[in-house]
Amino acid sequence: MSKRLETVFAGVTFKNPVALASGTCGFGKEFNEYFDIQKLGGLCSKGLTLHARGGNDGIRIWETPSGVMNSVGLENPGVEHFINCDLDRMNQLDLVNIVNLGGHSMDDYLEAVKLLNDHPLDLLELNISCPNVKAGGMNFGVKTEMARQVVREIREACKHKLVIKLSPNAEDIVGLAKACEEEGADGVSLTNTFLAMAIDLNKKKPVFNNVYAGLSGPAIKPIALRMVHQVAHAVNIPVMGIGGIATWQDAIEFIMAGATCVQVGTSSFMNPALAVDIIDGMEAYLEKNNISNIQEIRGII
């Protein structure tokens, strides 16, 4: 593989700009049974919380036209278990290790960050789409000023490169991204899933116990692409584009819209090796168009 796809994000070098998205690849072990995951540019861990979580009751996955709704509920083994059982293995892989962290209170976030500070990793992706239990369940990432406070406190405590994962349900996603930059974030990733709903006509009630769930997959791609374009042209920190990427053409569109890297998630459920196909397709596109490096077309739209 040439260096046409080599990319630098917040000072971290990716051999190509394609990573598997959080919540869709566990900690990489399962996907490695289908392809050599070291062909990836990066791997984003399952969303972690300070303490282990069993996740939501009831139906967790529901297919929709061109997409999937999920209400998994951040099921994960907790930060300490991850550090003891998975982090060293992920760090030994020849790819960028992105650790995704969520929390339901500032105390949870801060304690988890301090645990991770003592261990090597390449990027810490902070999920601020979690409901803040101390604020009546309002997501940290909906109101700009609430998100600003979270990023400010985490930035002061965090020793790692910090990427903030933005929710498309934010009241002002551009303003929120700017606030993250102002508070010292090294980059942003967007978008997380879109708040959605499904109804079971036979049972005459919502499909999900929590009523609403997160929509991902190709259905959201045009909206996610628009948001990435808006944010990438408004901030001076790098952007990871996420949302419905299913082909190499999709990935190139996100790069042209301003993303430095992309994350592939839901579509990998249909084809576990999809990310490798995307990498190969991007490489062929650059070669065909005599483009020496992918960054030459970043943000040209």
PATIMI-599780 format. One line per 4 residues: for each residue x, y, z of N, C-alpha, C. Coordinates in steps of 0.02 Angstrom, whole numbers, padded with zeros to 5 digits, m for minus. Layout:
% PATIMI-599780
X Y Z X Y Z X Y Z  ... .
***
This chain:
% PATIMI-599780
00042 m00060 00000 00000 00000 00000 00044 00062 00000  00027 00110 m00043 00066 00172 m00047 00048 00217 00012  00080 00276 00013 00066 00324 00067 00013 00375 00046  m00023 00358 m00008 m00075 00405 m00031 m00129 00417 00022 .
m00141 00367 00064 m00194 00373 00113 m00169 00394 00183  m00104 00402 00190 m00077 00421 00255 m00105 00489 00277  m00126 00491 00339 m00163 00549 00365 m00139 00564 00436  m00135 00629 00451 m00118 00649 00519 m00178 00684 00550 .
m00200 00657 00606 m00258 00684 00643 m00235 00705 00712  m00237 00769 00727 m00217 00794 00793 m00147 00769 00813  m00103 00767 00765 m00034 00746 00779 m00024 00671 00779  m00077 00632 00769 m00073 00559 00768 m00076 00536 00695 .
m00028 00495 00675 m00025 00472 00606 m00064 00408 00596  m00112 00410 00549 m00151 00352 00526 m00122 00329 00460  m00111 00265 00451 m00086 00241 00386 m00140 00248 00332  m00202 00251 00352 m00258 00269 00308 m00312 00299 00353 .
m00357 00339 00324 m00404 00376 00366 m00468 00340 00385  m00466 00273 00387 m00526 00234 00400 m00520 00196 00466  m00568 00208 00511 m00570 00174 00575 m00639 00140 00583  m00641 00088 00624 m00705 00059 00642 m00735 00099 00699 .
m00800 00111 00696 m00833 00156 00743 m00850 00121 00809  m00851 00160 00861 m00868 00135 00927 m00937 00102 00928  m00941 00047 00964 m01005 00013 00972 m01021 m00036 00918  m00978 m00041 00867 m00992 m00086 00811 m00939 m00140 00803 .
m00885 m00136 00842 m00829 m00184 00831 m00801 m00211 00896  m00837 m00201 00952 m00812 m00225 01016 m00744 m00194 01030  m00695 m00238 01044 m00626 m00215 01053 m00580 m00244 00999  m00612 m00264 00943 m00573 m00285 00884 m00564 m00360 00876 .
m00572 m00399 00929 m00556 m00470 00925 m00601 m00507 00876  m00666 m00493 00879 m00714 m00529 00837 m00702 m00514 00763  m00690 m00451 00747 m00680 m00432 00676 m00616 m00461 00649  m00567 m00472 00692 m00503 m00499 00669 m00511 m00571 00643 .
m00567 m00603 00657 m00581 m00669 00631 m00601 m00667 00557  m00622 m00608 00534 m00645 m00599 00465 m00592 m00568 00419  m00550 m00526 00448 m00496 m00494 00409 m00443 m00469 00457  m00385 m00454 00430 m00330 m00428 00471 m00346 m00356 00489 .
m00366 m00344 00551 m00388 m00277 00569 m00330 m00227 00568  m00269 m00252 00563 m00213 m00205 00558 m00208 m00172 00490  m00253 m00190 00444 m00259 m00154 00381 m00296 m00087 00391  m00330 m00081 00448 m00367 m00020 00463 m00319 00036 00483 .
m00345 00097 00476 m00308 00154 00502 m00315 00159 00577  m00375 00143 00602 m00388 00148 00674 m00445 00103 00696  m00450 00096 00761 m00502 00055 00791 m00528 00093 00852  m00594 00104 00853 m00624 00140 00909 m00661 00091 00954 .
m00641 00088 01016 m00668 00038 01062 m00742 00045 01074  m00772 m00009 01097 m00840 m00005 01123 m00843 00049 01175  m00900 00083 01180 m00907 00137 01229 m00899 00112 01300  m00853 00141 01336 m00839 00121 01405 m00870 00170 01454 .
m00887 00144 01513 m00906 00186 01569 m00865 00166 01629  m00865 00207 01680 m00823 00194 01739 m00837 00124 01767  m00901 00108 01776 m00920 00043 01802 m00952 00001 01747  m00949 m00065 01754 m00980 m00110 01706 m01055 m00097 01702 .
m01082 m00104 01641 m01154 m00095 01631 m01181 m00155 01592  m01240 m00177 01612 m01272 m00232 01578 m01312 m00211 01518  m01324 m00147 01509 m01362 m00123 01452 m01437 m00123 01464  m01474 m00106 01411 m01546 m00098 01417 m01583 m00165 01412 .
m01641 m00169 01444 m01684 m00226 01438 m01725 m00220 01374  m01755 m00277 01354 m01800 m00276 01296 m01762 m00279 01231  m01796 m00264 01177 m01767 m00265 01110 m01712 m00211 01106  m01656 m00230 01076 m01600 m00184 01071 m01585 m00162 01000 .
m01603 m00204 00951 m01589 m00189 00881 m01653 m00196 00840  m01665 m00148 00795 m01724 m00149 00753 m01705 m00122 00685  m01714 m00163 00634 m01696 m00141 00567 m01748 m00092 00539  m01723 m00044 00501 m01766 00005 00467 m01743 00008 00394 .
m01782 00038 00350 m01758 00046 00281 m01692 00084 00280  m01641 00052 00253 m01573 00082 00246 m01542 00101 00313  m01560 00066 00365 m01530 00083 00429 m01546 00034 00484  m01522 00050 00543 m01532 00009 00603 m01545 00056 00662 .
m01592 00038 00704 m01602 00074 00767 m01575 00030 00823  m01542 00062 00871 m01515 00023 00927 m01529 00057 00993  m01541 00015 01042 m01548 00037 01111 m01510 m00011 01156  m01444 m00013 01145 m01402 m00060 01181 m01391 m00037 01253 .
m01384 00027 01263 m01378 00053 01331 m01307 00051 01359  m01258 00059 01314 m01187 00061 01335 m01167 00000 01376  m01190 m00058 01355 m01166 m00120 01387 m01090 m00124 01378  m01054 m00132 01434 m00981 m00136 01429 m00953 m00162 01495 .
m00890 m00185 01495 m00861 m00216 01555 m00833 m00166 01605  m00834 m00102 01590 m00805 m00052 01635 m00732 m00038 01619  m00709 00021 01639 m00643 00045 01622 m00588 00001 01650  m00593 m00018 01712 m00539 m00058 01742 m00532 m00126 01708 .
m00587 m00158 01693 m00584 m00222 01658 m00552 m00213 01589  m00570 m00159 01554 m00540 m00145 01489 m00464 m00135 01495  m00444 m00097 01545 m00372 m00086 01554 m00336 m00152 01568  m00365 m00194 01608 m00333 m00257 01627 m00334 m00311 01573 .
m00386 m00309 01530 m00396 m00366 01484 m00391 m00349 01410  m00398 m00286 01391 m00400 m00270 01319 m00352 m00216 01296  m00334 m00170 01339 m00296 m00112 01316 m00228 m00131 01289  m00191 m00174 01324 m00124 m00193 01300 m00127 m00224 01231 .
m00176 m00269 01221 m00184 m00301 01156 m00198 m00250 01101  m00242 m00202 01115 m00258 m00150 01066 m00197 m00107 01051  m00158 m00092 01102 m00098 m00050 01091 m00045 m00086 01050  m00046 m00152 01050 00004 m00190 01013 m00013 m00195 00938 .
m00074 m00176 00920 m00094 m00179 00850 m00063 m00121 00811  m00049 m00133 00748 m00022 m00081 00705 m00079 m00039 00676  m00110 m00001 00720 m00163 00045 00701 m00172 00095 00758  m00210 00147 00745 m00222 00198 00797 m00274 00173 00846 .
m00258 00174 00909 m00302 00150 00962 m00343 00208 00989  m00408 00207 00973 m00454 00259 00997 m00498 00228 01051  m00497 00257 01110 m00537 00231 01165 m00597 00277 01175  m00657 00249 01171 m00718 00287 01179 m00742 00284 01251 .
m00758 00342 01279 m00777 00345 01350 m00842 00384 01357  m00890 00354 01394 m00952 00388 01411 m00959 00395 01486  m01013 00428 01507 m01024 00437 01578 m01092 00468 01591  m01117 00458 01651 m01183 00485 01668 m01179 00540 01721 .
m01118 00558 01739 m01107 00616 01784 m01035 00638 01774  m01021 00700 01792 m00953 00725 01786 m00905 00685 01829  m00927 00664 01887 m00884 00624 01931 m00863 00559 01896  m00911 00527 01862 m00895 00465 01825 m00843 00478 01771 .
m00855 00530 01731 m00808 00547 01678 m00738 00558 01706  m00734 00600 01757 m00669 00619 01784 m00631 00561 01814  m00667 00518 01850 m00633 00461 01881 m00607 00413 01827  m00647 00403 01775 m00627 00358 01720 m00567 00387 01682 .
m00569 00452 01670 m00513 00485 01635 m00448 00477 01675  m00453 00485 01740 m00393 00479 01782 m00365 00408 01781  m00408 00358 01777 m00385 00289 01771 m00348 00279 01705  m00376 00307 01651 m00346 00299 01585 m00282 00339 01577 .
m00275 00393 01616 m00215 00434 01612 m00151 00395 01624  m00156 00342 01663 m00097 00303 01681 m00077 00252 01629  m00113 00251 01572 m00101 00199 01522 m00096 00230 01452  m00055 00201 01408 m00048 00229 01341 m00109 00215 01297 .
m00127 00264 01258 m00177 00257 01205 m00166 00316 01158  m00193 00311 01097 m00179 00363 01048 m00227 00422 01052  m00292 00407 01056 m00343 00459 01059 m00397 00437 01108  m00422 00484 01148 m00479 00471 01191 m00539 00506 01160 .
m00589 00466 01139 m00650 00493 01109 m00702 00498 01163  m00723 00558 01179 m00770 00569 01234 m00841 00573 01207  m00883 00525 01228 m00953 00524 01207 m00993 00569 01253  m01015 00626 01227 m01055 00672 01269 m01129 00667 01252 .
m01149 00611 01221 m01219 00600 01206 m01254 00562 01262  m01219 00550 01317 m01248 00513 01373 m01295 00558 01413  m01350 00530 01440 m01394 00570 01482 m01363 00583 01550  m01364 00646 01571 m01336 00666 01635 m01388 00654 01690 .
m01376 00603 01731 m01426 00584 01781 m01438 00640 01832  m01388 00683 01841 m01396 00737 01890 m01431 00798 01861  m01446 00795 01796 m01481 00850 01763 m01548 00825 01735  m01577 00775 01767 m01642 00751 01747 m01641 00711 01682 .
m01584 00685 01663 m01580 00644 01603 m01563 00682 01539  m01554 00748 01543 m01535 00786 01484 m01465 00766 01461  m01457 00754 01396 m01392 00736 01371 m01341 00792 01380  m01280 00772 01398 m01226 00821 01405 m01215 00859 01340 .
m01226 00825 01283 m01207 00854 01219 m01262 00889 01182  m01317 00907 01214 m01372 00942 01181 m01364 01017 01188  m01353 01041 01248 m01345 01113 01260 m01272 01133 01257  m01257 01184 01219 m01188 01204 01207 m01151 01220 01272 .
m01182 01256 01317 m01146 01276 01377 m01135 01217 01425  m01180 01169 01425 m01169 01109 01465 m01110 01069 01437  m01109 01063 01370 m01053 01027 01338 m00987 01064 01350  m00989 01130 01348 m00929 01169 01360 m00899 01154 01429 .
m00943 01150 01479 m00919 01137 01547 m00889 01068 01552  m00920 01018 01519 m00894 00950 01520 m00824 00949 01489  m00818 00978 01430 m00753 00977 01395 m00700 01014 01434  m00718 01070 01465 m00670 01108 01505 m00642 01066 01562 .
m00686 01032 01598 m00664 00993 01655 m00625 00931 01634  m00647 00899 01581 m00612 00840 01557 m00544 00859 01529  m00541 00915 01492 m00477 00936 01464 m00425 00950 01519  m00446 00978 01573 m00400 00992 01628 m00374 00928 01659 .
m00415 00876 01659 m00396 00813 01692 m00361 00764 01645  m00374 00770 01580 m00353 00718 01532 m00283 00731 01505  m00241 00680 01508 m00172 00685 01483 m00167 00662 01410  m00220 00634 01383 m00218 00607 01315 m00246 00657 01265 .
m00234 00644 01200 m00267 00682 01147 m00342 00671 01154  m00380 00725 01152 m00451 00721 01168 m00494 00739 01108  m00536 00692 01088 m00584 00702 01033 m00654 00698 01062  m00696 00747 01045 m00764 00749 01071 m00812 00724 01018 .
m00851 00672 01036 m00900 00644 00989 m00966 00682 00998  m00988 00714 00944 m01045 00758 00947 m01110 00723 00928  m01164 00744 00960 m01230 00717 00946 m01265 00759 00893  m01297 00727 00843 m01334 00766 00794 m01397 00797 00824 .
m01414 00777 00886 m01473 00804 00919 m01457 00868 00957  m01396 00893 00950 m01377 00956 00983 m01418 01014 00957  m01429 01063 01001 m01469 01121 00980 m01433 01162 00927  m01366 01162 00928 m01326 01199 00880 m01259 01163 00873 .
m01255 01117 00826 m01196 01074 00822 m01133 01114 00803  m01140 01166 00764 m01082 01207 00746 m01058 01246 00807  m01105 01276 00843 m01087 01313 00903 m01056 01267 00955  m01082 01206 00960 m01055 01158 01008 m00984 01138 00989 .
m00972 01127 00925 m00905 01109 00902 m00855 01166 00916  m00877 01227 00905 m00834 01284 00920 m00817 01288 00994  m00867 01274 01036 m00856 01274 01108 m00805 01221 01127  m00809 01162 01096 m00761 01109 01110 m00690 01132 01092 .
m00684 01164 01035 m00618 01190 01014 m00592 01242 01063  m00636 01287 01083 m00616 01340 01130 m00593 01312 01197  m00621 01255 01216 m00604 01226 01281 m00546 01176 01277  m00514 01172 01218 m00452 01133 01213 m00457 01065 01183 .
m00514 01047 01153 m00519 00982 01119 m00469 00979 01062  m00441 00921 01051 m00393 00911 00996 m00427 00895 00931  m00491 00875 00934 m00529 00859 00875 m00601 00844 00894  m00644 00836 00844 m00713 00816 00856 m00730 00759 00809 .
m00777 00717 00829 m00804 00665 00784 m00879 00673 00782  m00909 00664 00724 m00981 00671 00715 m01002 00637 00650  m01063 00607 00655 m01111 00616 00708 m01123 00549 00744  m01148 00557 00805 m01174 00499 00840 m01243 00482 00810 .
m01279 00435 00838 m01342 00415 00810 m01396 00468 00818  m01446 00465 00774 m01502 00512 00775 m01558 00483 00818  m01588 00525 00860 m01644 00502 00902 m01703 00484 00858  m01729 00422 00867 m01781 00396 00823 m01830 00353 00862 .
m01880 00328 00827 m01933 00290 00861 m01961 00237 00813  m01983 00181 00841 m02018 00129 00804 m02077 00103 00846  m02131 00085 00812 m02192 00062 00846 m02209 m00008 00821  m02225 m00052 00869 m02248 m00120 00853 m02324 m00118 00847 .
m02349 m00125 00785 m02421 m00119 00773 m02460 m00174 00806  m02432 m00234 00810 m02468 m00290 00841 m02475 m00281 00916  m02421 m00258 00947 m02423 m00248 01020 m02451 m00179 01038  m02457 m00135 00987 m02483 m00067 00997 m02444 m00029 01050 .
m02377 m00035 01044 m02334 00001 01090 m02265 00011 01057  m02224 00054 01086 m02157 00065 01057 m02116 00000 01057  m02075 m00008 01006 m02032 m00067 01001 m01983 m00069 01060  m01955 m00011 01078 m01903 m00008 01129 m01932 00011 01197 .
m01905 m00020 01249 m01927 m00005 01317 m01918 00068 01334  m01864 00099 01307 m01850 00169 01320 m01886 00216 01271  m01931 00188 01231 m01971 00223 01180 m01929 00246 01121  m01877 00286 01135 m01835 00312 01081 m01769 00274 01078 .
m01738 00274 01019 m01675 00238 01009 m01632 00277 00959  m01572 00251 00946 m01525 00285 00902 m01526 00256 00832  m01537 00298 00781 m01538 00276 00712 m01470 00286 00680  m01445 00234 00646 m01381 00239 00610 m01389 00203 00544 .
m01336 00204 00503 m01338 00170 00439 m01346 00219 00381  m01349 00193 00319 m01351 00236 00260 m01406 00288 00260  m01461 00275 00296 m01516 00322 00298 m01495 00391 00323  m01447 00394 00368 m01428 00458 00398 m01371 00493 00361 .
m01342 00459 00311 m01280 00485 00281 m01287 00556 00254  m01339 00574 00215 m01341 00642 00188 m01344 00696 00243  m01377 00680 00298 m01382 00730 00353 m01316 00734 00389  m01285 00676 00403 m01220 00675 00436 m01167 00711 00394 .
m01170 00701 00328 m01123 00733 00283 m01131 00809 00286  m01193 00832 00288 m01206 00905 00293 m01177 00933 00358  m01187 00897 00413 m01162 00921 00477 m01086 00922 00479  m01054 00870 00451 m00981 00869 00448 m00955 00928 00408 .
m00988 00942 00352 m00969 00998 00310 m00974 01064 00348  m01029 01073 00384 m01038 01135 00423 m00985 01142 00477  m00973 01088 00514 m00926 01092 00570 m00855 01099 00545  m00836 01060 00494 m00766 01061 00470 m00746 01129 00444 .
m00795 01167 00418 m00780 01233 00392 m00786 01288 00444  m00803 01268 00506 m00812 01317 00559 m00760 01313 00614  m00722 01257 00617 m00672 01248 00669 m00603 01238 00638  m00552 01245 00679 m00483 01236 00657 m00451 01173 00684 .
m00492 01131 00715 m00468 01066 00738 m00495 01012 00691  m00462 00955 00686 m00483 00904 00637 m00549 00871 00656  m00582 00846 00604 m00648 00815 00611 m00645 00742 00587  m00675 00697 00626 m00687 00628 00604 m00759 00624 00581 .
m00770 00604 00518 m00837 00599 00492 m00867 00530 00504  m00928 00530 00531 m00963 00468 00547 m01036 00475 00525  m01064 00422 00499 m01136 00423 00486 m01155 00393 00419  m01169 00329 00418 m01196 00297 00359 m01147 00281 00304 .
m01083 00281 00319 m01033 00266 00268 m01036 00191 00251  m01050 00177 00187 m01058 00108 00165 m01016 00091 00105  m00985 00141 00073 m00944 00130 00013 m00884 00176 00015  m00835 00162 m00028 m00777 00206 m00032 m00798 00275 m00058 .
m00850 00276 m00099 m00874 00341 m00124 m00900 00384 m00067  m00936 00351 m00020 m00960 00388 00039 m00902 00418 00077  m00850 00377 00088 m00792 00400 00126 m00758 00459 00093  m00750 00456 00027 m00720 00512 m00010 m00763 00575 m00004 .
m00829 00567 m00005 m00873 00625 00004 m00861 00659 00071  m00854 00619 00124 m00842 00648 00190 m00775 00685 00192  m00724 00656 00159 m00659 00690 00156 m00665 00756 00118  m00699 00754 00061 m00708 00815 00022 m00748 00868 00060 .
m00793 00845 00103 m00833 00891 00144 m00793 00922 00201  m00733 00894 00215 m00690 00924 00266 m00666 00877 00320  m00689 00814 00320 m00666 00767 00370 m00593 00747 00357  m00555 00739 00410 m00486 00715 00404 m00485 00639 00403 .
m00527 00608 00445 m00534 00535 00448 m00609 00519 00447  m00624 00455 00437 m00693 00432 00441 m00697 00370 00484  m00756 00358 00511 m00769 00296 00548 m00826 00259 00514  m00817 00194 00508 m00867 00150 00477 m00898 00107 00531 .
m00964 00104 00532 m00997 00068 00586 m01050 00019 00563  m01112 00042 00559 m01169 m00001 00548 m01162 m00047 00488  m01136 m00020 00433 m01132 m00061 00371 m01085 m00120 00379  m01041 m00118 00429 m00997 m00175 00442 m01035 m00236 00467 .
m01096 m00226 00492 m01136 m00283 00514 m01156 m00326 00454  m01166 m00294 00397 m01185 m00332 00337 m01123 m00363 00303  m01067 m00328 00308 m01004 m00352 00278 m00948 m00335 00326  m00927 m00382 00369 m00876 m00366 00419 m00811 m00338 00391 .
m00794 m00356 00329 m00732 m00332 00298 m00742 m00269 00257  m00799 m00237 00266 m00816 m00178 00225 m00762 m00124 00228  m00735 m00111 00287 m00686 m00058 00295 m00626 m00068 00250  m00605 m00131 00240 m00548 m00145 00196 m00567 m00131 00124 .
m00629 m00148 00105 m00652 m00132 00038 m00652 m00056 00026  m00671 m00019 00077 m00672 00054 00072 m00601 00081 00064  m00555 00054 00103 m00485 00075 00098 m00457 00062 00028  m00471 00003 00002 m00447 m00015 m00065 m00478 00030 m00118 .
m00542 00044 m00111 m00576 00088 m00159 m00549 00158 m00158  m00535 00185 m00098 m00507 00252 m00092 m00438 00255 m00125  m00397 00204 m00112 m00330 00200 m00142 m00335 00201 m00218  m00380 00161 m00246 m00387 00157 m00319 m00411 00224 m00348 .
m00456 00257 m00312 m00481 00323 m00335 m00424 00374 m00338  m00382 00375 m00287 m00326 00423 m00286 m00277 00408 m00342  m00264 00343 m00351 m00217 00325 m00405 m00244 00344 m00473  m00308 00329 m00485 m00339 00344 m00550 m00339 00419 m00564 .
m00346 00460 m00511 m00351 00532 m00520 m00284 00568 m00507  m00230 00529 m00504 m00163 00558 m00495 m00158 00605 m00435  m00188 00582 m00379 m00186 00620 m00317 m00134 00588 m00272  m00083 00625 m00252 m00028 00596 m00215 m00044 00581 m00143 .
m00091 00620 m00113 m00112 00608 m00044 m00183 00630 m00035  m00220 00592 00005 m00291 00604 00016 m00306 00675 00042  m00258 00703 00078 m00270 00769 00108 m00274 00825 00054  m00253 00809 m00006 m00259 00859 m00060 m00331 00874 m00077 .
m00376 00827 m00063 m00447 00838 m00079 m00489 00852 m00017  m00456 00854 00042 m00494 00867 00103 m00521 00938 00102  m00587 00944 00114 m00618 01009 00121 m00625 01049 00057  m00621 01015 m00001 m00624 01053 m00064 m00695 01075 m00082 .
m00744 01046 m00047 m00814 01065 m00060 m00835 01120 m00012 .
***
